[in-house]
């Protein structure tokens, strides 16, 4: 059972790291958009790129979380003997 607990702890830590990286990336995007807000054409381009980057960051974070959840579920099945 200790192996399963170790995996669960590692998954929880990795999820926190993923969401922290997502938050940091989002803040960086917002800072970049805010820095060029007074330059007309550049502002529009940076806003569009910011939205695209935010979407990519969000999709990547969710996919990584889902992969971690699948790994934890597989480990739980292995530890509890539910493998088929």
Buried (B, 14 or more C-beta within 10 A) or exposed (E): EEEBEEBEEBBEEBBEEBEEBBEEBBEEBEEBBEEBEEEEEEBEEBBEEBEEBBEEBEEBBEEBBEEBEEBBEEBEEEBEEEEE
